Amino acid sequence: MPVLENLLAALSSALWGPPLLCALLGTHVFLTFRMRGIQRHIRKAIRFSVTKEAGASGDVSPFAALTTSLAATLGTGNIVGVATAVAAGGPGAIFWMWLSGIFGMATKYTEALLSVKFRVKRGNTMAGGPMYVMENGLHCRPLGCVFAFFTAIAALGVGASVQSNSIATLFHQTFRAPPVLSGFVVALLTGFVILGGIHSISKVCNWLIPAAGALYILSNLFILGIGWRSIPHSIFLILYDAFSGHAAIGGFLGATAKDAVRFGISRGLFSNEAGLGSSPIVDAAAQCKNPVRQALVSSTGVFWDTVVLAALTGIMLVNSGLWQQGLDGGALTSAVFQSVPVVGPAVLAVSLFTFAFATCIGWSYYAEKAVEYLFGAHAIRPYKCLYIAVIFFGGVVSVTAAWNFSDIANALMAIPNLASVLVLSGVAARETRREMRHGGILQR
């Protein structure tokens, strides 16, 4: 097992080196300018997310598509993922995570627009995502197959094992619950939901995500309120360390500016998935006539996920001062919430379980569509059985191995997706310019 963990760590570090980090952040910045600062329409995008478009066709409402997408992103990336970024990259990682979210909204917008534009109808349901963009937009089905394969593999890490592992670890630390029991419960509940398909998944996410998000935001604000006097210093520390790194102090081993960039951007991607190509798969199922409208709705997912929730979590963790004790991601998060006796651990347990469970069911849909693209509808049920089994066993594997596996899978998804988005960015730019003219939805 140590050999495997070392191998995964080395491969993760190699993939998430300067080339990919520059490509990811560079794509975010490039698309921000090419889409003419689409982020400035965030208020309109939020309004579109809660209103239906008359006469639109699709499988689920725009809000259901958004909550399903958020279900897949508002998982451990916002709780444990942010903590692992601080533990490995220091406070400065929060700045790079937040920055990747701001610029990443343009990438998420472009991905979604292309996925809706090039989606197809299979039977009674819509099918879309980067694999269909690569096939119908780039006319390169082999590249679509590569992306779909990595998506199916990545789902077993980021969607299944990491979420189950995080739940099992926290429940063992908080309630002394056996990891096997936690894994069994999560697997059972996930199986019950995902066997019902996209409609079952979206119904659960419609009420689960708003409730869980509100609870988590309130708990963060409460903890920040306790130590409100040191908030300005914590924000200054985050900004300063983003460019200078942080020296060793207490149990913290120290981090360079390079570490802050690497872990901030990689955990930012894990948190909001902008550039990964996953959430456009469910965007393609949304009821819409105008690709730009649904793309705007999709971009709000990055806003809520990283610009708001992940940033709030990061400030809370740094403000606690506990990151200096050398704790890893899960232990650091647990220690911060335990600073509020009785209520804190319970709120963390409920929030993490809810978010992680939602991520399990959200990612199952991405994987389902990827498997369908590769092998046809008959392969979906066997894959779901495998997915549920991985959730169960994910509760007992090493947390380090689970996170490294997820980072590797995410990188292998991001590479072909970024390439296709950049090549077809002109198509998205033309659609956007059309809606910026008089009478378009961006001018109403």
Disulfide bonds with the S-S distance in Angstrom:
none
